[in-house]
Amino acid sequence: MNQRDLKVNINEYLPLRDVVFNSLREAILKGEFQPGERLMEKQLAEKMGVSRTPIREAIRKLELEGLVVMIPRKGAEVAQITEKDLKDVLEVRATLEALAVKIACQKMTEEELQALVDVNELFRQAANGHDTDQVIHQDVAFHDIIFQSTRNDKLIQIINNLREQIYRFRVEYITKMEDFQTLVEEHDDIVDAIRHRNNTLAQTLAERHIENQEKSVRTYIGLL
């Protein structure tokens, strides 16, 4: 990314350091900063119209989230997506998704099921129109409804701790896909399993969905 093109989303209700942090994080998660790209405090500060202090604070927070690494004698870089990162995050996600759909089969209300169906339809429309931004947005919403329906605060907290890493992988492969039909079919199958309260099938489908995501990420970011 040309750091001169960085957009700053001003929010009058947030402290400046949080505005800077949110802007940089969003740029990394959306792939506007490429893995391995240096984050130079001086250029970023000039573009965003702030001092270097909130830039430095934001970079430290991004490092804690695993989105930035500090390289001796070079400074801050956007973290590379490694094969180990991918395997670690998606192994955990597959387990959490399987548990979530199992609980959802038991606890999801009819209103929540309808919300899932509605979001899935929006996902289908975005996929058919190849609207990548909406595909990503509705995919996040689809899985969030399932997790929220469990009403298990600890489960939701754990998945939220992985949210940035999961989102980054999602962007990496969805933005490079030419056809979303497989994702549409997998979502349809999961909705159908939850509708019929078939928790065994739902778990299998959820695990397969994440396994296929791992294969896609490997393919599209060159880990195969």
C-alpha positions in Angstrom: 0.0 0.0 0.0 1.1 3.5 -0.7 1.0 5.0 2.8 0.1 8.3 1.3 -3.3 6.8 0.4 -4.2 5.7 3.9 -7.7 6.8 4.8 -8.4 8.0 8.4 -11.9 7.4 9.7 -12.4 10.3 12.2 -14.7 9.4 15.1 -15.4 12.3 17.4 -16.3 10.0 20.2 -13.0 8.1 20.3 -9.6 9.3 21.6 -7.2 10.0 18.8 -5.0 7.0 19.7 -8.0 4.7 19.1 -8.9 6.4 15.8 -5.3 5.8 14.6 -5.3 2.2 15.9 -8.6 1.4 14.3 -7.6 2.9 10.9 -4.3 1.0 10.8 -5.9 -2.3 11.9 -8.6 -2.0 9.3 -6.0 -1.3 6.6 -4.0 -4.4 7.6 -7.1 -6.6 7.9 -8.4 -5.6 4.5 -5.0 -6.2 2.9 -4.3 -2.6 2.1 -1.0 -3.1 3.8 0.7 -6.2 2.5 2.4 -8.9 4.7 6.0 -7.8 5.2 5.3 -4.1 4.4 7.0 -1.7 6.7 5.0 0.7 8.8 7.0 3.9 8.9 6.0 6.2 11.8 7.0 9.5 10.1 5.1 8.9 6.9 2.0 7.6 8.7 2.0 10.5 11.1 2.2 13.0 8.2 -0.6 11.4 6.3 -2.9 11.1 9.3 -2.1 14.6 10.5 -1.0 13.4 14.0 2.2 13.2 16.0 4.2 10.1 16.0 3.1 9.2 19.5 -0.4 7.8 18.7 1.2 6.0 15.7 3.8 4.4 17.9 1.1 3.4 20.5 -1.1 1.9 17.7 1.8 -0.1 16.4 2.5 -1.5 19.8 -1.2 -2.6 20.1 -1.1 -4.1 16.7 1.9 -6.1 17.7 0.0 -7.5 20.7 -2.7 -8.6 18.3 -0.2 -10.4 16.1 -0.8 -8.2 13.1 2.5 -6.4 13.3 6.0 -7.6 14.2 9.0 -5.6 15.2 12.2 -6.4 13.3 15.5 -5.4 14.8 17.2 -2.5 13.1 14.2 -2.3 10.7 11.2 -1.4 12.7 7.6 -2.4 12.4 6.3 -4.7 9.6 2.9 -6.2 8.8 3.1 -9.8 10.1 3.5 -12.5 7.5 0.8 -15.1 7.2 2.8 -18.3 8.0 1.7 -21.9 7.5 1.8 -22.4 11.3 -0.4 -19.3 12.0 -2.9 -20.7 9.5 -2.9 -24.2 10.9 -3.1 -23.0 14.6 -5.9 -20.5 14.1 -8.1 -22.7 11.8 -7.6 -25.8 14.0 -9.0 -23.9 16.9 -11.7 -22.3 14.7 -12.9 -25.7 13.4 -13.3 -26.9 16.9 -15.2 -23.8 18.1 -17.4 -23.7 15.0 -18.4 -27.4 15.5 -19.2 -26.7 19.2 -21.2 -23.6 18.3 -23.4 -25.3 15.7 -24.0 -28.2 18.1 -25.2 -25.8 20.8 -27.1 -23.8 18.2 -29.1 -26.9 17.2 -30.3 -27.0 20.8 -30.7 -23.3 21.6 -31.3 -21.3 18.5 -34.7 -19.7 18.6 -37.0 -19.4 15.5 -36.2 -15.7 15.4 -32.5 -16.4 15.3 -33.0 -19.1 12.7 -34.9 -16.6 10.5 -32.1 -14.1 11.0 -29.6 -16.7 9.9 -31.7 -17.5 6.8 -32.0 -13.8 6.0 -28.3 -13.2 6.3 -27.6 -16.3 4.2 -29.8 -14.9 1.5 -27.8 -11.7 1.6 -24.7 -13.8 1.4 -26.1 -15.6 -1.7 -27.0 -12.3 -3.4 -23.5 -10.9 -2.8 -21.9 -14.1 -4.0 -24.0 -14.1 -7.2 -23.1 -10.5 -7.8 -19.5 -11.1 -6.9 -19.6 -8.2 -4.4 -16.5 -9.2 -2.5 -16.9 -6.7 0.3 -20.5 -7.8 1.0 -19.5 -11.5 0.7 -17.0 -10.9 3.5 -19.4 -8.8 5.6 -22.3 -11.3 5.3 -20.0 -14.2 6.0 -18.9 -12.6 9.3 -22.6 -11.9 10.1 -23.6 -15.5 9.3 -21.1 -17.1 11.7 -21.7 -14.4 14.4 -25.4 -15.3 14.5 -24.5 -18.9 15.1 -22.1 -18.0 17.9 -24.4 -15.5 19.5 -27.3 -18.1 19.5 -25.3 -20.4 21.8 -25.6 -17.8 24.6 -22.3 -19.2 25.9 -20.3 -16.1 26.9 -17.0 -18.0 27.2 -17.3 -19.5 23.8 -18.1 -16.1 22.3 -15.2 -14.5 24.1 -12.8 -17.1 22.8 -13.9 -16.6 19.2 -13.7 -12.8 19.6 -10.1 -13.2 20.7 -9.4 -14.8 17.3 -11.6 -12.4 15.3 -8.8 -10.4 13.7 -6.7 -13.4 12.7 -9.8 -15.1 11.3 -10.9 -12.0 9.4 -7.5 -11.6 7.9 -7.5 -15.2 6.5 -11.1 -14.7 5.3 -10.1 -11.5 3.3 -7.0 -13.2 2.0 -8.9 -16.0 0.2 -12.3 -14.4 -0.5 -10.8 -11.5 -2.4 -8.9 -13.9 -4.6 -11.8 -16.3 -5.3 -13.4 -16.3 -8.7 -16.5 -18.4 -7.7 -18.3 -18.4 -4.4 -20.7 -21.3 -5.2 -19.0 -23.8 -2.8 -19.3 -21.3 0.1 -23.0 -20.7 -0.7 -23.7 -24.5 -0.8 -21.8 -25.0 2.5 -23.8 -22.3 4.2 -27.1 -23.7 2.9 -26.2 -27.1 4.3 -25.3 -25.7 7.7 -28.6 -23.8 7.9 -30.5 -26.9 6.9 -28.8 -29.0 9.6 -29.6 -26.4 12.2 -33.2 -26.1 11.0 -33.6 -29.9 11.5 -31.8 -29.8 14.8 -29.3 -32.4 13.5 -26.3 -31.5 15.7 -24.1 -34.4 14.5 -24.5 -33.4 10.8 -24.1 -29.7 11.7 -20.8 -30.4 13.4 -19.5 -32.4 10.5 -20.5 -29.7 8.1 -19.0 -26.9 10.2 -15.7 -28.8 10.4 -15.6 -29.5 6.7 -16.4 -25.8 6.0 -13.4 -24.7 7.9 -11.2 -27.4 6.5 -12.1 -26.2 3.0 -11.3 -22.6 4.0 -7.8 -23.8 5.1 -7.3 -25.4 1.7 -8.5 -22.2 0.0 -6.2 -20.0 2.0 -3.2 -22.3 1.3 -4.0 -22.2 -2.4 -4.6 -18.5 -2.7 -1.7 -17.2 -0.6 0.8 -19.7 -2.0 1.3 -22.1 0.9 0.7 -25.2 -1.2 
